[in-house]
Amino acid sequence: MTTNHRIALIPGDGIGAEVLPPARQVLDVLAHRYDFSLSYTSYDWSCERYLREGAMMPADGLDQLRDKDAILLGAVGYPGVPDHVSLWGLLIPIRRSFRQYVNLRPIRVFEGVDSPVRGARPGAVDMVVVRENAEGEYSEIGGRLNQGTAEELAVQEAVFTRAGVTRIADYAFSLAARRRGRLTSATKSNGIIHTMPFWDELIAERAAGHPGVTWDQEHIDALAAKFVLDPARFDVVVASNLFGDILSDLAAAVAGSIGIAPSANLNPEREFPSMFEPVHGSAPDIAGKGVANPLGAIWSAAMMLDHLGHPAAAKDITDAIASILAKSDTRTRDLGGTATTAEFTDRLIELL
């Protein structure tokens, strides 16, 4: 029997609504080729909804998503709505309620895409940033005191648990074992006295269970410099919530365009749906112009197919991405071309 996957589509804001239709077109091509089906349910949850109704999603929003097999999200963010409102009203509740504690961000330098970094050569830079996605520096513990006075203060508590660090470490080491067998841990234990030494201890503890993986640790400031100076040396990089967030965007810029970069918010145990989204954000400056690069959403859709058990279909998509970048003159504006989103998508589908 044909396998059917129930997919939640959340276009969100800005170019999110422009890049999800191309991703869906590509998904439908692969579903036909590999004899599985995808049923979609769309949700208008966005900053526009917040401005209209006072909430990014309805009170039962998480319950509406709970029976889905995966979530494909476009982008969130809109001028006039503070970023913490959009994130804490939609993305973060989904990530945490569904235990999506792995944020996975692959980075490749493709042939045909010029990196701003001189030493970043196509085929040589191929890494994955594994970001802890549920605790760390992005905790809800803290508050404001004496607001509006000269004594005003803000306190934000970072939270690192043994369970949280252990599970992200195990995931990263297992991934490294399936790749090139190298792992780098991002730390700052020379300056952050409690949480980062704790992180280092647990990474070392879990490393003992993966003797086939060579690993080291780098302080975050030096690691950021090495991402630029020698990006080809890295295979899997595991990092806390804040460090992983920063490093993955830096790595995407090293690869030549943040418009290409995908991400996955994974619940590895598959107790809840996982969520897949491009990294580029809502880009209000180009929204509505039909020029957005759909590759970040399309690559995210490929990651979704891999997670759903269709690795060959996912590879077809990433092979087509590599082919269009290496062999075709069709380019969106961020890649130095003039193609519209629709024109670029049509060319990609021809290659598929």
C-alpha positions in Angstrom: 0.0 0.0 0.0 1.1 3.6 -0.7 2.4 5.3 2.4 0.7 8.6 3.2 2.4 11.3 5.3 0.4 14.1 6.9 2.3 17.4 6.5 1.4 20.6 8.3 2.3 23.7 6.2 2.9 26.9 8.1 3.9 29.6 5.5 4.2 32.3 8.1 5.4 35.7 7.1 7.2 37.5 4.2 8.9 35.2 1.8 7.8 32.2 3.8 4.6 32.2 1.7 6.6 32.4 -1.5 9.1 29.5 -0.8 6.8 26.9 0.5 4.8 26.4 -2.8 8.0 25.5 -4.7 9.0 23.1 -1.9 5.6 21.5 -2.2 5.9 21.2 -6.0 9.2 19.4 -5.6 7.8 17.1 -2.9 4.9 16.1 -5.1 7.4 15.2 -7.9 9.2 12.9 -5.6 6.1 11.4 -4.1 4.9 10.4 -7.5 8.3 8.9 -8.4 8.7 6.9 -5.2 5.1 5.9 -4.8 4.2 7.6 -1.5 1.7 10.3 -0.9 1.6 13.6 1.1 -1.5 15.1 2.4 -1.2 18.8 3.4 -2.9 21.0 5.9 -2.2 24.7 5.8 -2.2 27.1 8.8 -2.3 30.9 8.6 -0.3 31.2 11.8 1.9 34.3 11.5 2.6 37.9 12.6 -0.3 39.1 10.5 -2.5 36.8 12.5 -1.0 38.2 15.7 -1.8 41.8 14.6 -5.3 40.7 13.7 -6.2 38.4 16.6 -3.5 38.9 19.3 -1.9 35.5 19.0 0.5 33.8 16.6 -1.6 30.6 16.7 -4.8 29.6 18.4 -4.9 28.2 21.9 -5.3 24.7 20.6 -2.6 25.1 17.9 -0.3 22.5 19.3 -3.1 20.0 19.5 -3.9 20.6 15.8 -0.3 19.7 14.9 0.1 16.7 17.2 -1.2 14.1 14.8 0.9 15.3 11.8 4.0 13.4 10.6 6.0 16.5 10.0 5.8 20.3 9.9 7.2 22.4 7.0 7.5 26.1 8.0 8.3 29.0 5.8 9.5 31.9 7.9 8.3 34.0 10.8 8.8 37.8 11.4 7.2 41.0 10.4 8.0 44.7 10.8 6.1 46.1 13.8 6.0 42.8 15.7 9.0 42.3 18.1 11.0 39.1 17.3 10.5 37.7 20.7 6.8 37.9 20.2 6.9 35.9 17.0 9.4 33.4 18.2 7.9 32.7 21.6 4.4 32.7 20.2 5.0 30.0 17.6 8.4 28.5 16.9 9.6 28.0 20.4 6.4 26.4 21.8 6.4 24.0 18.8 10.1 23.1 19.4 9.7 22.6 23.1 6.3 21.0 23.4 7.2 18.5 20.7 10.7 17.8 22.2 12.5 18.9 19.1 15.8 19.1 21.0 18.0 18.6 17.9 18.4 21.5 15.5 20.3 20.2 12.5 21.9 22.5 10.0 23.9 21.0 7.1 26.3 23.4 5.3 27.9 22.7 1.9 29.9 24.8 -0.5 28.3 23.9 -3.9 30.1 24.2 -7.2 28.9 27.3 -8.9 28.3 29.3 -5.7 31.2 31.6 -4.8 32.0 31.7 -1.2 33.2 35.0 0.3 35.8 33.0 2.0 38.9 32.4 -0.1 39.6 28.9 1.2 36.1 27.5 1.1 36.2 25.3 -2.0 33.3 23.3 -3.5 33.3 19.7 -2.3 35.7 20.5 0.6 33.3 22.2 2.9 30.6 19.8 4.0 29.7 20.1 7.7 26.7 19.8 10.0 26.1 22.0 13.0 24.1 20.1 15.7 22.5 22.7 17.9 20.9 22.0 21.3 17.4 23.3 20.7 15.4 23.1 23.9 17.4 24.6 26.8 20.7 26.3 27.3 20.9 30.0 27.0 17.4 30.4 25.6 15.6 29.5 28.8 12.4 31.2 30.2 13.9 31.7 33.6 14.6 35.3 34.5 12.9 38.6 34.6 13.0 42.4 34.8 13.1 44.5 38.0 12.6 48.2 38.6 11.6 48.9 35.1 11.9 52.5 34.0 14.1 53.5 36.8 17.8 54.1 37.1 18.1 50.8 39.0 16.5 48.7 36.2 17.9 45.3 35.7 17.3 42.2 33.6 18.3 38.6 34.6 18.4 35.8 32.1 19.3 32.3 33.4 21.0 29.7 31.2 19.8 26.1 31.9 22.0 23.1 31.2 20.7 19.7 32.4 22.5 16.4 32.3 19.7 14.9 30.3 19.7 17.7 27.8 23.4 17.8 27.2 23.7 14.0 27.1 21.1 13.5 24.5 22.4 16.2 22.1 26.0 14.8 22.6 24.9 11.3 21.8 23.0 12.4 18.7 26.1 14.4 17.5 28.6 11.6 18.1 26.3 9.1 16.4 26.0 11.4 13.4 29.7 11.9 13.2 30.2 8.1 13.3 28.0 7.9 10.2 29.9 10.7 8.4 33.6 11.3 8.5 34.2 10.4 12.2 35.2 13.9 13.4 33.4 16.0 16.0 34.1 19.5 17.4 32.4 20.7 20.6 31.9 24.5 21.0 32.6 25.8 24.5 33.6 28.8 26.4 34.6 27.2 29.7 37.5 29.7 30.2 35.0 32.5 30.8 31.7 30.9 31.7 32.4 29.3 35.0 29.5 26.8 35.6 27.5 25.8 32.6 30.4 25.4 30.1 32.6 23.3 32.3 29.6 21.1 32.9 29.0 20.9 29.1 32.7 19.9 28.6 32.5 17.2 31.2 29.4 15.6 29.7 30.8 15.8 26.1 33.9 14.0 27.3 31.8 11.5 29.2 29.7 10.6 26.1 32.8 10.5 23.9 33.9 7.4 25.7 31.0 5.5 24.2 32.0 6.5 20.7 35.6 5.4 20.3 35.5 5.5 16.5 34.9 9.3 16.5 37.9 11.7 16.9 36.8 14.8 18.8 38.1 18.0 20.2 36.7 21.2 21.7 37.2 24.8 20.7 36.3 28.0 22.5 33.5 29.7 20.6 35.5 32.8 19.7 38.4 30.8 18.2 36.0 28.4 16.6 34.2 31.3 14.8 37.5 32.4 13.4 38.4 28.9 12.3 35.0 28.6 10.5 36.3 31.4 8.3 40.0 30.6 8.1 39.7 26.8 7.6 36.0 25.7 7.2 37.0 22.4 5.4 38.4 21.0 8.6 35.0 20.5 10.3 32.7 17.6 10.0 30.1 17.7 12.9 30.0 20.6 15.3 27.9 20.3 18.5 27.0 23.4 20.3 24.6 24.9 22.9 21.5 26.7 21.8 23.1 30.2 21.5 26.5 29.1 20.2 24.9 26.7 17.6 22.5 29.5 16.5 25.4 31.9 15.8 27.7 29.3 14.3 25.2 27.9 11.8 24.4 31.3 10.4 28.1 32.1 10.1 28.7 28.8 8.3 25.8 29.4 5.9 27.4 32.8 5.0 30.7 31.0 4.5 28.9 28.7 2.0 27.9 31.7 -0.1 24.2 32.3 0.6 22.0 32.0 3.6 19.1 31.7 1.1 20.2 28.1 0.5 20.6 27.0 4.1 18.1 24.5 5.5 17.4 23.3 9.0 15.5 20.6 10.9 14.1 20.6 14.4 14.1 17.0 15.2 12.4 14.8 17.8 14.7 11.8 17.3 12.4 9.5 19.2 9.5 10.3 16.8 7.1 10.7 19.7 6.1 14.0 18.1 6.3 15.6 14.7 9.5 17.2 13.7 9.7 20.6 12.0 11.7 21.7 8.9 12.4 25.3 7.9 14.8 27.4 5.8 17.2 29.5 7.8 16.8 32.8 5.8 13.9 34.3 7.7 11.0 36.3 6.4 13.1 38.9 4.4 10.5 41.7 4.4 12.7 43.8 2.1 12.1 41.4 -0.9 8.7 39.9 0.2 6.1 40.1 -2.5 8.5 40.7 -5.4 8.7 37.0 -6.5 12.5 36.9 -6.3 13.1 34.8 -3.2 15.5 31.9 -3.4 13.4 28.7 -2.7 16.4 26.4 -2.2 16.5 26.8 1.6 12.9 25.6 1.8 13.4 22.9 -0.9 16.5 21.5 0.9 14.5 21.6 4.2 11.9 19.5 2.4 14.6 17.0 1.4 15.6 16.7 5.0 11.9 16.1 5.9 11.8 13.3 3.3 14.9 11.7 4.8 13.4 11.9 8.3 10.2 10.3 7.0 12.1 7.3 5.6 12.7 8.3 2.0 16.5 8.8 1.8 16.6 8.1 -2.0 14.0 10.8 -2.7 15.9 13.2 -0.4 19.1 12.5 -2.3 17.4 13.2 -5.6 16.5 16.7 -4.4 20.0 17.5 -3.1 21.5 16.1 -6.3 19.2 18.4 -8.3 20.2 21.4 -6.2 23.9 20.6 -6.8 23.2 20.2 -10.5 21.3 23.5 -11.0 24.0 25.4 -9.1 26.9 23.8 -11.0 25.5 23.5 -14.5 22.7 26.1 -15.0 22.8 29.8 -15.6 19.4 30.1 -13.8 20.0 32.0 -10.6 17.9 34.0 -8.2 19.0 37.5 -7.3 20.9 36.5 -4.1 23.1 34.3 -6.2 23.8 37.0 -8.8 21.1 36.1 -11.3 17.8 37.5 -12.5 15.5 34.5 -12.3 12.2 34.8 -10.4 11.3 32.2 -7.7 8.9 30.5 -10.2 11.5 30.4 -13.0 14.1 29.0 -10.7 11.7 26.4 -9.4 10.6 25.4 -12.9 14.2 24.8 -13.9 14.9 22.7 -10.9 11.9 20.6 -11.5 13.1 20.0 -15.1 16.3 18.7 -13.7 14.4 16.4 -11.4 
